[in-house]
Amino acid sequence: ELDLEALRILGPRASQTTRSWLVVGLVADSSHPSERVAEVVRSTLEVGEGFVSVAVHVTDGDAARRGRLLEALQAQFGDQLRAGRLHALHAAEDLYPARVARRDNLDYAFLLMF
């Protein structure tokens, strides 16, 4: 059985936050620069202020790049993280099948389950 809390890398547990009307899920990998991810997060939170939360699934396998993105999100969105309006998750490599073609489906499934 998959422990969804084990996927969480930023943001408080869901039970510790207020509920949002809508959670927007984003998949961020090495093809998405940190600045662009932050821009999308910022605009989504601004447009949906008070109603929308954002969950970013960081799929980058490179720990250094993943760390830079997480640091950028923490620096720019500390208030939103503490309020439970922004969450980040990362699924371990062993949760994915060997065939790359199926990875995208799992990325979106993790977001839906979260």
Phi and psi restraints in degrees (range 20) as a CNS / XPLOR table:
assign (resid 1 and name C) (resid 2 and name N)
       (resid 2 and name CA) (resid 2 and name C) 1.0 -82.9 20.0 2
assign (resid 2 and name N) (resid 2 and name CA)
       (resid 2 and name C) (resid 3 and name N) 1.0 126.5 20.0 2
assign (resid 2 and name C) (resid 3 and name N)
       (resid 3 and name CA) (resid 3 and name C) 1.0 -90.2 20.0 2
assign (resid 3 and name N) (resid 3 and name CA)
       (resid 3 and name C) (resid 4 and name N) 1.0 105.4 20.0 2
assign (resid 3 and name C) (resid 4 and name N)
       (resid 4 and name CA) (resid 4 and name C) 1.0 -62.8 20.0 2
assign (resid 4 and name N) (resid 4 and name CA)
       (resid 4 and name C) (resid 5 and name N) 1.0 -31.9 20.0 2
assign (resid 4 and name C) (resid 5 and name N)
       (resid 5 and name CA) (resid 5 and name C) 1.0 -65.4 20.0 2
assign (resid 5 and name N) (resid 5 and name CA)
       (resid 5 and name C) (resid 6 and name N) 1.0 -26.2 20.0 2
assign (resid 5 and name C) (resid 6 and name N)
       (resid 6 and name CA) (resid 6 and name C) 1.0 -68.5 20.0 2
assign (resid 6 and name N) (resid 6 and name CA)
       (resid 6 and name C) (resid 7 and name N) 1.0 -20.4 20.0 2
assign (resid 6 and name C) (resid 7 and name N)
       (resid 7 and name CA) (resid 7 and name C) 1.0 -80.1 20.0 2
assign (resid 7 and name N) (resid 7 and name CA)
       (resid 7 and name C) (resid 8 and name N) 1.0 -22.7 20.0 2
assign (resid 7 and name C) (resid 8 and name N)
       (resid 8 and name CA) (resid 8 and name C) 1.0 -68.5 20.0 2
assign (resid 8 and name N) (resid 8 and name CA)
       (resid 8 and name C) (resid 9 and name N) 1.0 128.7 20.0 2
assign (resid 8 and name C) (resid 9 and name N)
       (resid 9 and name CA) (resid 9 and name C) 1.0 -120.6 20.0 2
assign (resid 9 and name N) (resid 9 and name CA)
       (resid 9 and name C) (resid 10 and name N) 1.0 -18.0 20.0 2
assign (resid 9 and name C) (resid 10 and name N)
       (resid 10 and name CA) (resid 10 and name C) 1.0 -144.8 20.0 2
assign (resid 10 and name N) (resid 10 and name CA)
       (resid 10 and name C) (resid 11 and name N) 1.0 146.8 20.0 2
assign (resid 10 and name C) (resid 11 and name N)
       (resid 11 and name CA) (resid 11 and name C) 1.0 97.3 20.0 2
assign (resid 11 and name N) (resid 11 and name CA)
       (resid 11 and name C) (resid 12 and name N) 1.0 152.4 20.0 2
assign (resid 11 and name C) (resid 12 and name N)
       (resid 12 and name CA) (resid 12 and name C) 1.0 -74.0 20.0 2
assign (resid 12 and name N) (resid 12 and name CA)
       (resid 12 and name C) (resid 13 and name N) 1.0 164.1 20.0 2
assign (resid 12 and name C) (resid 13 and name N)
       (resid 13 and name CA) (resid 13 and name C) 1.0 -59.7 20.0 2
assign (resid 13 and name N) (resid 13 and name CA)
       (resid 13 and name C) (resid 14 and name N) 1.0 148.4 20.0 2
assign (resid 13 and name C) (resid 14 and name N)
       (resid 14 and name CA) (resid 14 and name C) 1.0 -57.9 20.0 2
assign (resid 14 and name N) (resid 14 and name CA)
       (resid 14 and name C) (resid 15 and name N) 1.0 -34.8 20.0 2
assign (resid 14 and name C) (resid 15 and name N)
       (resid 15 and name CA) (resid 15 and name C) 1.0 -70.0 20.0 2
assign (resid 15 and name N) (resid 15 and name CA)
       (resid 15 and name C) (resid 16 and name N) 1.0 -13.5 20.0 2
assign (resid 15 and name C) (resid 16 and name N)
       (resid 16 and name CA) (resid 16 and name C) 1.0 -97.1 20.0 2
assign (resid 16 and name N) (resid 16 and name CA)
       (resid 16 and name C) (resid 17 and name N) 1.0 4.8 20.0 2
assign (resid 16 and name C) (resid 17 and name N)
       (resid 17 and name CA) (resid 17 and name C) 1.0 -123.1 20.0 2
assign (resid 17 and name N) (resid 17 and name CA)
       (resid 17 and name C) (resid 18 and name N) 1.0 164.7 20.0 2
assign (resid 17 and name C) (resid 18 and name N)
       (resid 18 and name CA) (resid 18 and name C) 1.0 -77.8 20.0 2
assign (resid 18 and name N) (resid 18 and name CA)
       (resid 18 and name C) (resid 19 and name N) 1.0 151.2 20.0 2
assign (resid 18 and name C) (resid 19 and name N)
       (resid 19 and name CA) (resid 19 and name C) 1.0 -77.0 20.0 2
assign (resid 19 and name N) (resid 19 and name CA)
       (resid 19 and name C) (resid 20 and name N) 1.0 144.2 20.0 2
assign (resid 19 and name C) (resid 20 and name N)
       (resid 20 and name CA) (resid 20 and name C) 1.0 -103.8 20.0 2
assign (resid 20 and name N) (resid 20 and name CA)
       (resid 20 and name C) (resid 21 and name N) 1.0 155.3 20.0 2
assign (resid 20 and name C) (resid 21 and name N)
       (resid 21 and name CA) (resid 21 and name C) 1.0 -71.1 20.0 2
assign (resid 21 and name N) (resid 21 and name CA)
       (resid 21 and name C) (resid 22 and name N) 1.0 -33.5 20.0 2
assign (resid 21 and name C) (resid 22 and name N)
       (resid 22 and name CA) (resid 22 and name C) 1.0 -145.8 20.0 2
assign (resid 22 and name N) (resid 22 and name CA)
       (resid 22 and name C) (resid 23 and name N) 1.0 136.7 20.0 2
assign (resid 22 and name C) (resid 23 and name N)
       (resid 23 and name CA) (resid 23 and name C) 1.0 -112.4 20.0 2
assign (resid 23 and name N) (resid 23 and name CA)
       (resid 23 and name C) (resid 24 and name N) 1.0 122.1 20.0 2
assign (resid 23 and name C) (resid 24 and name N)
       (resid 24 and name CA) (resid 24 and name C) 1.0 -95.8 20.0 2
assign (resid 24 and name N) (resid 24 and name CA)
       (resid 24 and name C) (resid 25 and name N) 1.0 124.9 20.0 2
assign (resid 24 and name C) (resid 25 and name N)
       (resid 25 and name CA) (resid 25 and name C) 1.0 -101.0 20.0 2
assign (resid 25 and name N) (resid 25 and name CA)
       (resid 25 and name C) (resid 26 and name N) 1.0 134.7 20.0 2
assign (resid 25 and name C) (resid 26 and name N)
       (resid 26 and name CA) (resid 26 and name C) 1.0 -124.9 20.0 2
assign (resid 26 and name N) (resid 26 and name CA)
       (resid 26 and name C) (resid 27 and name N) 1.0 141.1 20.0 2
assign (resid 26 and name C) (resid 27 and name N)
       (resid 27 and name CA) (resid 27 and name C) 1.0 -105.0 20.0 2
assign (resid 27 and name N) (resid 27 and name CA)
       (resid 27 and name C) (resid 28 and name N) 1.0 124.3 20.0 2
assign (resid 27 and name C) (resid 28 and name N)
       (resid 28 and name CA) (resid 28 and name C) 1.0 -120.3 20.0 2
assign (resid 28 and name N) (resid 28 and name CA)
       (resid 28 and name C) (resid 29 and name N) 1.0 120.5 20.0 2
assign (resid 28 and name C) (resid 29 and name N)
       (resid 29 and name CA) (resid 29 and name C) 1.0 -125.5 20.0 2
assign (resid 29 and name N) (resid 29 and name CA)
       (resid 29 and name C) (resid 30 and name N) 1.0 -169.2 20.0 2
assign (resid 29 and name C) (resid 30 and name N)
       (resid 30 and name CA) (resid 30 and name C) 1.0 -65.1 20.0 2
assign (resid 30 and name N) (resid 30 and name CA)
       (resid 30 and name C) (resid 31 and name N) 1.0 -16.6 20.0 2
assign (resid 30 and name C) (resid 31 and name N)
       (resid 31 and name CA) (resid 31 and name C) 1.0 -82.3 20.0 2
assign (resid 31 and name N) (resid 31 and name CA)
       (resid 31 and name C) (resid 32 and name N) 1.0 -7.6 20.0 2
assign (resid 31 and name C) (resid 32 and name N)
       (resid 32 and name CA) (resid 32 and name C) 1.0 -107.5 20.0 2
assign (resid 32 and name N) (resid 32 and name CA)
       (resid 32 and name C) (resid 33 and name N) 1.0 108.5 20.0 2
assign (resid 32 and name C) (resid 33 and name N)
       (resid 33 and name CA) (resid 33 and name C) 1.0 -60.4 20.0 2
assign (resid 33 and name N) (resid 33 and name CA)
       (resid 33 and name C) (resid 34 and name N) 1.0 146.9 20.0 2
assign (resid 33 and name C) (resid 34 and name N)
       (resid 34 and name CA) (resid 34 and name C) 1.0 -53.1 20.0 2
assign (resid 34 and name N) (resid 34 and name CA)
       (resid 34 and name C) (resid 35 and name N) 1.0 -39.2 20.0 2
assign (resid 34 and name C) (resid 35 and name N)
       (resid 35 and name CA) (resid 35 and name C) 1.0 -63.0 20.0 2
assign (resid 35 and name N) (resid 35 and name CA)
       (resid 35 and name C) (resid 36 and name N) 1.0 -39.7 20.0 2
assign (resid 35 and name C) (resid 36 and name N)
       (resid 36 and name CA) (resid 36 and name C) 1.0 -69.6 20.0 2
assign (resid 36 and name N) (resid 36 and name CA)
       (resid 36 and name C) (resid 37 and name N) 1.0 -41.7 20.0 2
assign (resid 36 and name C) (resid 37 and name N)
       (resid 37 and name CA) (resid 37 and name C) 1.0 -60.5 20.0 2
assign (resid 37 and name N) (resid 37 and name CA)
       (resid 37 and name C) (resid 38 and name N) 1.0 -46.2 20.0 2
assign (resid 37 and name C) (resid 38 and name N)
       (resid 38 and name CA) (resid 38 and name C) 1.0 -61.9 20.0 2
assign (resid 38 and name N) (resid 38 and name CA)
       (resid 38 and name C) (resid 39 and name N) 1.0 -38.6 20.0 2
assign (resid 38 and name C) (resid 39 and name N)
       (resid 39 and name CA) (resid 39 and name C) 1.0 -63.1 20.0 2
assign (resid 39 and name N) (resid 39 and name CA)
       (resid 39 and name C) (resid 40 and name N) 1.0 -43.6 20.0 2
assign (resid 39 and name C) (resid 40 and name N)
       (resid 40 and name CA) (resid 40 and name C) 1.0 -66.9 20.0 2
assign (resid 40 and name N) (resid 40 and name CA)
       (resid 40 and name C) (resid 41 and name N) 1.0 -42.1 20.0 2
assign (resid 40 and name C) (resid 41 and name N)
       (resid 41 and name CA) (resid 41 and name C) 1.0 -60.9 20.0 2
assign (resid 41 and name N) (resid 41 and name CA)
       (resid 41 and name C) (resid 42 and name N) 1.0 -47.8 20.0 2
assign (resid 41 and name C) (resid 42 and name N)
       (resid 42 and name CA) (resid 42 and name C) 1.0 -59.5 20.0 2
assign (resid 42 and name N) (resid 42 and name CA)
       (resid 42 and name C) (resid 43 and name N) 1.0 -48.8 20.0 2
assign (resid 42 and name C) (resid 43 and name N)
       (resid 43 and name CA) (resid 43 and name C) 1.0 -66.6 20.0 2
assign (resid 43 and name N) (resid 43 and name CA)
       (resid 43 and name C) (resid 44 and name N) 1.0 -36.8 20.0 2
assign (resid 43 and name C) (resid 44 and name N)
       (resid 44 and name CA) (resid 44 and name C) 1.0 -66.1 20.0 2
assign (resid 44 and name N) (resid 44 and name CA)
       (resid 44 and name C) (resid 45 and name N) 1.0 -44.2 20.0 2
assign (resid 44 and name C) (resid 45 and name N)
       (resid 45 and name CA) (resid 45 and name C) 1.0 -66.4 20.0 2
assign (resid 45 and name N) (resid 45 and name CA)
       (resid 45 and name C) (resid 46 and name N) 1.0 -37.6 20.0 2
assign (resid 45 and name C) (resid 46 and name N)
       (resid 46 and name CA) (resid 46 and name C) 1.0 -66.7 20.0 2
assign (resid 46 and name N) (resid 46 and name CA)
       (resid 46 and name C) (resid 47 and name N) 1.0 -45.3 20.0 2
assign (resid 46 and name C) (resid 47 and name N)
       (resid 47 and name CA) (resid 47 and name C) 1.0 -65.7 20.0 2
assign (resid 47 and name N) (resid 47 and name CA)
       (resid 47 and name C) (resid 48 and name N) 1.0 -38.5 20.0 2
assign (resid 47 and name C) (resid 48 and name N)
       (resid 48 and name CA) (resid 48 and name C) 1.0 -104.1 20.0 2
assign (resid 48 and name N) (resid 48 and name CA)
       (resid 48 and name C) (resid 49 and name N) 1.0 29.0 20.0 2
assign (resid 48 and name C) (resid 49 and name N)
       (resid 49 and name CA) (resid 49 and name C) 1.0 -52.1 20.0 2
assign (resid 49 and name N) (resid 49 and name CA)
       (resid 49 and name C) (resid 50 and name N) 1.0 125.8 20.0 2
assign (resid 49 and name C) (resid 50 and name N)
       (resid 50 and name CA) (resid 50 and name C) 1.0 86.9 20.0 2
assign (resid 50 and name N) (resid 50 and name CA)
       (resid 50 and name C) (resid 51 and name N) 1.0 -13.2 20.0 2
assign (resid 50 and name C) (resid 51 and name N)
       (resid 51 and name CA) (resid 51 and name C) 1.0 -125.2 20.0 2
assign (resid 51 and name N) (resid 51 and name CA)
       (resid 51 and name C) (resid 52 and name N) 1.0 -24.0 20.0 2
assign (resid 51 and name C) (resid 52 and name N)
       (resid 52 and name CA) (resid 52 and name C) 1.0 -118.4 20.0 2
assign (resid 52 and name N) (resid 52 and name CA)
       (resid 52 and name C) (resid 53 and name N) 1.0 138.8 20.0 2
assign (resid 52 and name C) (resid 53 and name N)
       (resid 53 and name CA) (resid 53 and name C) 1.0 -116.3 20.0 2
assign (resid 53 and name N) (resid 53 and name CA)
       (resid 53 and name C) (resid 54 and name N) 1.0 161.0 20.0 2
assign (resid 53 and name C) (resid 54 and name N)
       (resid 54 and name CA) (resid 54 and name C) 1.0 -124.3 20.0 2
assign (resid 54 and name N) (resid 54 and name CA)
       (resid 54 and name C) (resid 55 and name N) 1.0 133.2 20.0 2
assign (resid 54 and name C) (resid 55 and name N)
       (resid 55 and name CA) (resid 55 and name C) 1.0 -116.4 20.0 2
assign (resid 55 and name N) (resid 55 and name CA)
       (resid 55 and name C) (resid 56 and name N) 1.0 119.7 20.0 2
assign (resid 55 and name C) (resid 56 and name N)
       (resid 56 and name CA) (resid 56 and name C) 1.0 -105.5 20.0 2
assign (resid 56 and name N) (resid 56 and name CA)
       (resid 56 and name C) (resid 57 and name N) 1.0 118.0 20.0 2
assign (resid 56 and name C) (resid 57 and name N)
       (resid 57 and name CA) (resid 57 and name C) 1.0 -92.3 20.0 2
assign (resid 57 and name N) (resid 57 and name CA)
       (resid 57 and name C) (resid 58 and name N) 1.0 107.6 20.0 2
assign (resid 57 and name C) (resid 58 and name N)
       (resid 58 and name CA) (resid 58 and name C) 1.0 -88.1 20.0 2
assign (resid 58 and name N) (resid 58 and name CA)
       (resid 58 and name C) (resid 59 and name N) 1.0 105.6 20.0 2
assign (resid 58 and name C) (resid 59 and name N)
       (resid 59 and name CA) (resid 59 and name C) 1.0 -97.2 20.0 2
assign (resid 59 and name N) (resid 59 and name CA)
       (resid 59 and name C) (resid 60 and name N) 1.0 -2.3 20.0 2
assign (resid 59 and name C) (resid 60 and name N)
       (resid 60 and name CA) (resid 60 and name C) 1.0 -61.7 20.0 2
assign (resid 60 and name N) (resid 60 and name CA)
       (resid 60 and name C) (resid 61 and name N) 1.0 125.6 20.0 2
assign (resid 60 and name C) (resid 61 and name N)
       (resid 61 and name CA) (resid 61 and name C) 1.0 -77.6 20.0 2
assign (resid 61 and name N) (resid 61 and name CA)
       (resid 61 and name C) (resid 62 and name N) 1.0 -16.2 20.0 2
assign (resid 61 and name C) (resid 62 and name N)
       (resid 62 and name CA) (resid 62 and name C) 1.0 -81.3 20.0 2
assign (resid 62 and name N) (resid 62 and name CA)
       (resid 62 and name C) (resid 63 and name N) 1.0 113.3 20.0 2
assign (resid 62 and name C) (resid 63 and name N)
       (resid 63 and name CA) (resid 63 and name C) 1.0 -61.5 20.0 2
assign (resid 63 and name N) (resid 63 and name CA)
       (resid 63 and name C) (resid 64 and name N) 1.0 -35.2 20.0 2
assign (resid 63 and name C) (resid 64 and name N)
       (resid 64 and name CA) (resid 64 and name C) 1.0 -67.3 20.0 2
assign (resid 64 and name N) (resid 64 and name CA)
       (resid 64 and name C) (resid 65 and name N) 1.0 -46.1 20.0 2
assign (resid 64 and name C) (resid 65 and name N)
       (resid 65 and name CA) (resid 65 and name C) 1.0 -64.6 20.0 2
assign (resid 65 and name N) (resid 65 and name CA)
       (resid 65 and name C) (resid 66 and name N) 1.0 -41.6 20.0 2
assign (resid 65 and name C) (resid 66 and name N)
       (resid 66 and name CA) (resid 66 and name C) 1.0 -60.9 20.0 2
assign (resid 66 and name N) (resid 66 and name CA)
       (resid 66 and name C) (resid 67 and name N) 1.0 -42.8 20.0 2
assign (resid 66 and name C) (resid 67 and name N)
       (resid 67 and name CA) (resid 67 and name C) 1.0 -62.2 20.0 2
assign (resid 67 and name N) (resid 67 and name CA)
       (resid 67 and name C) (resid 68 and name N) 1.0 -40.2 20.0 2
assign (resid 67 and name C) (resid 68 and name N)
       (resid 68 and name CA) (resid 68 and name C) 1.0 -64.2 20.0 2
assign (resid 68 and name N) (resid 68 and name CA)
       (resid 68 and name C) (resid 69 and name N) 1.0 -41.1 20.0 2
assign (resid 68 and name C) (resid 69 and name N)
       (resid 69 and name CA) (resid 69 and name C) 1.0 -64.2 20.0 2
assign (resid 69 and name N) (resid 69 and name CA)
       (resid 69 and name C) (resid 70 and name N) 1.0 -44.6 20.0 2
assign (resid 69 and name C) (resid 70 and name N)
       (resid 70 and name CA) (resid 70 and name C) 1.0 -63.9 20.0 2
assign (resid 70 and name N) (resid 70 and name CA)
       (resid 70 and name C) (resid 71 and name N) 1.0 -39.8 20.0 2
assign (resid 70 and name C) (resid 71 and name N)
       (resid 71 and name CA) (resid 71 and name C) 1.0 -62.4 20.0 2
assign (resid 71 and name N) (resid 71 and name CA)
       (resid 71 and name C) (resid 72 and name N) 1.0 -41.9 20.0 2
assign (resid 71 and name C) (resid 72 and name N)
       (resid 72 and name CA) (resid 72 and name C) 1.0 -63.7 20.0 2
assign (resid 72 and name N) (resid 72 and name CA)
       (resid 72 and name C) (resid 73 and name N) 1.0 -42.7 20.0 2
assign (resid 72 and name C) (resid 73 and name N)
       (resid 73 and name CA) (resid 73 and name C) 1.0 -64.5 20.0 2
assign (resid 73 and name N) (resid 73 and name CA)
       (resid 73 and name C) (resid 74 and name N) 1.0 -42.0 20.0 2
assign (resid 73 and name C) (resid 74 and name N)
       (resid 74 and name CA) (resid 74 and name C) 1.0 -64.0 20.0 2
assign (resid 74 and name N) (resid 74 and name CA)
       (resid 74 and name C) (resid 75 and name N) 1.0 -41.5 20.0 2
assign (resid 74 and name C) (resid 75 and name N)
       (resid 75 and name CA) (resid 75 and name C) 1.0 -67.8 20.0 2
assign (resid 75 and name N) (resid 75 and name CA)
       (resid 75 and name C) (resid 76 and name N) 1.0 -39.1 20.0 2
assign (resid 75 and name C) (resid 76 and name N)
       (resid 76 and name CA) (resid 76 and name C) 1.0 -89.6 20.0 2
assign (resid 76 and name N) (resid 76 and name CA)
       (resid 76 and name C) (resid 77 and name N) 1.0 -23.3 20.0 2
assign (resid 76 and name C) (resid 77 and name N)
       (resid 77 and name CA) (resid 77 and name C) 1.0 -130.5 20.0 2
assign (resid 77 and name N) (resid 77 and name CA)
       (resid 77 and name C) (resid 78 and name N) 1.0 35.9 20.0 2
assign (resid 77 and name C) (resid 78 and name N)
       (resid 78 and name CA) (resid 78 and name C) 1.0 -56.5 20.0 2
assign (resid 78 and name N) (resid 78 and name CA)
       (resid 78 and name C) (resid 79 and name N) 1.0 -44.9 20.0 2
assign (resid 78 and name C) (resid 79 and name N)
       (resid 79 and name CA) (resid 79 and name C) 1.0 -63.1 20.0 2
assign (resid 79 and name N) (resid 79 and name CA)
       (resid 79 and name C) (resid 80 and name N) 1.0 -43.0 20.0 2
assign (resid 79 and name C) (resid 80 and name N)
       (resid 80 and name CA) (resid 80 and name C) 1.0 -67.7 20.0 2
assign (resid 80 and name N) (resid 80 and name CA)
       (resid 80 and name C) (resid 81 and name N) 1.0 -35.7 20.0 2
assign (resid 80 and name C) (resid 81 and name N)
       (resid 81 and name CA) (resid 81 and name C) 1.0 -64.2 20.0 2
assign (resid 81 and name N) (resid 81 and name CA)
       (resid 81 and name C) (resid 82 and name N) 1.0 -48.1 20.0 2
assign (resid 81 and name C) (resid 82 and name N)
       (resid 82 and name CA) (resid 82 and name C) 1.0 -63.3 20.0 2
assign (resid 82 and name N) (resid 82 and name CA)
       (resid 82 and name C) (resid 83 and name N) 1.0 -33.5 20.0 2
assign (resid 82 and name C) (resid 83 and name N)
       (resid 83 and name CA) (resid 83 and name C) 1.0 -80.2 20.0 2
assign (resid 83 and name N) (resid 83 and name CA)
       (resid 83 and name C) (resid 84 and name N) 1.0 -6.0 20.0 2
assign (resid 83 and name C) (resid 84 and name N)
       (resid 84 and name CA) (resid 84 and name C) 1.0 79.2 20.0 2
assign (resid 84 and name N) (resid 84 and name CA)
       (resid 84 and name C) (resid 85 and name N) 1.0 17.4 20.0 2
assign (resid 84 and name C) (resid 85 and name N)
       (resid 85 and name CA) (resid 85 and name C) 1.0 -89.2 20.0 2
assign (resid 85 and name N) (resid 85 and name CA)
       (resid 85 and name C) (resid 86 and name N) 1.0 -14.5 20.0 2
assign (resid 85 and name C) (resid 86 and name N)
       (resid 86 and name CA) (resid 86 and name C) 1.0 -133.4 20.0 2
assign (resid 86 and name N) (resid 86 and name CA)
       (resid 86 and name C) (resid 87 and name N) 1.0 132.6 20.0 2
assign (resid 86 and name C) (resid 87 and name N)
       (resid 87 and name CA) (resid 87 and name C) 1.0 -133.3 20.0 2
assign (resid 87 and name N) (resid 87 and name CA)
       (resid 87 and name C) (resid 88 and name N) 1.0 151.0 20.0 2
assign (resid 87 and name C) (resid 88 and name N)
       (resid 88 and name CA) (resid 88 and name C) 1.0 -131.8 20.0 2
assign (resid 88 and name N) (resid 88 and name CA)
       (resid 88 and name C) (resid 89 and name N) 1.0 142.2 20.0 2
assign (resid 88 and name C) (resid 89 and name N)
       (resid 89 and name CA) (resid 89 and name C) 1.0 -136.1 20.0 2
assign (resid 89 and name N) (resid 89 and name CA)
       (resid 89 and name C) (resid 90 and name N) 1.0 159.1 20.0 2
assign (resid 89 and name C) (resid 90 and name N)
       (resid 90 and name CA) (resid 90 and name C) 1.0 -147.0 20.0 2
assign (resid 90 and name N) (resid 90 and name CA)
       (resid 90 and name C) (resid 91 and name N) 1.0 126.2 20.0 2
assign (resid 90 and name C) (resid 91 and name N)
       (resid 91 and name CA) (resid 91 and name C) 1.0 -94.3 20.0 2
assign (resid 91 and name N) (resid 91 and name CA)
       (resid 91 and name C) (resid 92 and name N) 1.0 134.6 20.0 2
assign (resid 91 and name C) (resid 92 and name N)
       (resid 92 and name CA) (resid 92 and name C) 1.0 -62.2 20.0 2
assign (resid 92 and name N) (resid 92 and name CA)
       (resid 92 and name C) (resid 93 and name N) 1.0 150.0 20.0 2
assign (resid 92 and name C) (resid 93 and name N)
       (resid 93 and name CA) (resid 93 and name C) 1.0 -57.5 20.0 2
assign (resid 93 and name N) (resid 93 and name CA)
       (resid 93 and name C) (resid 94 and name N) 1.0 -33.2 20.0 2
assign (resid 93 and name C) (resid 94 and name N)
       (resid 94 and name CA) (resid 94 and name C) 1.0 -71.7 20.0 2
assign (resid 94 and name N) (resid 94 and name CA)
       (resid 94 and name C) (resid 95 and name N) 1.0 -6.9 20.0 2
assign (resid 94 and name C) (resid 95 and name N)
       (resid 95 and name CA) (resid 95 and name C) 1.0 -83.9 20.0 2
assign (resid 95 and name N) (resid 95 and name CA)
       (resid 95 and name C) (resid 96 and name N) 1.0 -9.0 20.0 2
assign (resid 95 and name C) (resid 96 and name N)
       (resid 96 and name CA) (resid 96 and name C) 1.0 -99.3 20.0 2
assign (resid 96 and name N) (resid 96 and name CA)
       (resid 96 and name C) (resid 97 and name N) 1.0 150.4 20.0 2
assign (resid 96 and name C) (resid 97 and name N)
       (resid 97 and name CA) (resid 97 and name C) 1.0 -74.4 20.0 2
assign (resid 97 and name N) (resid 97 and name CA)
       (resid 97 and name C) (resid 98 and name N) 1.0 165.0 20.0 2
assign (resid 97 and name C) (resid 98 and name N)
       (resid 98 and name CA) (resid 98 and name C) 1.0 -67.0 20.0 2
assign (resid 98 and name N) (resid 98 and name CA)
       (resid 98 and name C) (resid 99 and name N) 1.0 -31.3 20.0 2
assign (resid 98 and name C) (resid 99 and name N)
       (resid 99 and name CA) (resid 99 and name C) 1.0 -79.4 20.0 2
assign (resid 99 and name N) (resid 99 and name CA)
       (resid 99 and name C) (resid 100 and name N) 1.0 122.2 20.0 2
assign (resid 99 and name C) (resid 100 and name N)
       (resid 100 and name CA) (resid 100 and name C) 1.0 -62.4 20.0 2
assign (resid 100 and name N) (resid 100 and name CA)
       (resid 100 and name C) (resid 101 and name N) 1.0 -32.6 20.0 2
assign (resid 100 and name C) (resid 101 and name N)
       (resid 101 and name CA) (resid 101 and name C) 1.0 -58.9 20.0 2
assign (resid 101 and name N) (resid 101 and name CA)
       (resid 101 and name C) (resid 102 and name N) 1.0 -23.3 20.0 2
assign (resid 101 and name C) (resid 102 and name N)
       (resid 102 and name CA) (resid 102 and name C) 1.0 -96.2 20.0 2
assign (resid 102 and name N) (resid 102 and name CA)
       (resid 102 and name C) (resid 103 and name N) 1.0 -5.4 20.0 2
assign (resid 102 and name C) (resid 103 and name N)
       (resid 103 and name CA) (resid 103 and name C) 1.0 -61.5 20.0 2
assign (resid 103 and name N) (resid 103 and name CA)
       (resid 103 and name C) (resid 104 and name N) 1.0 -42.4 20.0 2
assign (resid 103 and name C) (resid 104 and name N)
       (resid 104 and name CA) (resid 104 and name C) 1.0 -57.8 20.0 2
assign (resid 104 and name N) (resid 104 and name CA)
       (resid 104 and name C) (resid 105 and name N) 1.0 -41.8 20.0 2
assign (resid 104 and name C) (resid 105 and name N)
       (resid 105 and name CA) (resid 105 and name C) 1.0 -59.2 20.0 2
assign (resid 105 and name N) (resid 105 and name CA)
       (resid 105 and name C) (resid 106 and name N) 1.0 -42.0 20.0 2
assign (resid 105 and name C) (resid 106 and name N)
       (resid 106 and name CA) (resid 106 and name C) 1.0 -69.0 20.0 2
assign (resid 106 and name N) (resid 106 and name CA)
       (resid 106 and name C) (resid 107 and name N) 1.0 -37.5 20.0 2
assign (resid 106 and name C) (resid 107 and name N)
       (resid 107 and name CA) (resid 107 and name C) 1.0 -55.2 20.0 2
assign (resid 107 and name N) (resid 107 and name CA)
       (resid 107 and name C) (resid 108 and name N) 1.0 -47.3 20.0 2
assign (resid 107 and name C) (resid 108 and name N)
       (resid 108 and name CA) (resid 108 and name C) 1.0 -71.1 20.0 2
assign (resid 108 and name N) (resid 108 and name CA)
       (resid 108 and name C) (resid 109 and name N) 1.0 -33.8 20.0 2
assign (resid 108 and name C) (resid 109 and name N)
       (resid 109 and name CA) (resid 109 and name C) 1.0 -64.5 20.0 2
assign (resid 109 and name N) (resid 109 and name CA)
       (resid 109 and name C) (resid 110 and name N) 1.0 -40.8 20.0 2
assign (resid 109 and name C) (resid 110 and name N)
       (resid 110 and name CA) (resid 110 and name C) 1.0 -61.4 20.0 2
assign (resid 110 and name N) (resid 110 and name CA)
       (resid 110 and name C) (resid 111 and name N) 1.0 -41.6 20.0 2
assign (resid 110 and name C) (resid 111 and name N)
       (resid 111 and name CA) (resid 111 and name C) 1.0 -63.1 20.0 2
assign (resid 111 and name N) (resid 111 and name CA)
       (resid 111 and name C) (resid 112 and name N) 1.0 -43.3 20.0 2
assign (resid 111 and name C) (resid 112 and name N)
       (resid 112 and name CA) (resid 112 and name C) 1.0 -64.5 20.0 2
assign (resid 112 and name N) (resid 112 and name CA)
       (resid 112 and name C) (resid 113 and name N) 1.0 -39.3 20.0 2
assign (resid 112 and name C) (resid 113 and name N)
       (resid 113 and name CA) (resid 113 and name C) 1.0 -70.9 20.0 2
assign (resid 113 and name N) (resid 113 and name CA)
       (resid 113 and name C) (resid 114 and name N) 1.0 -30.0 20.0 2
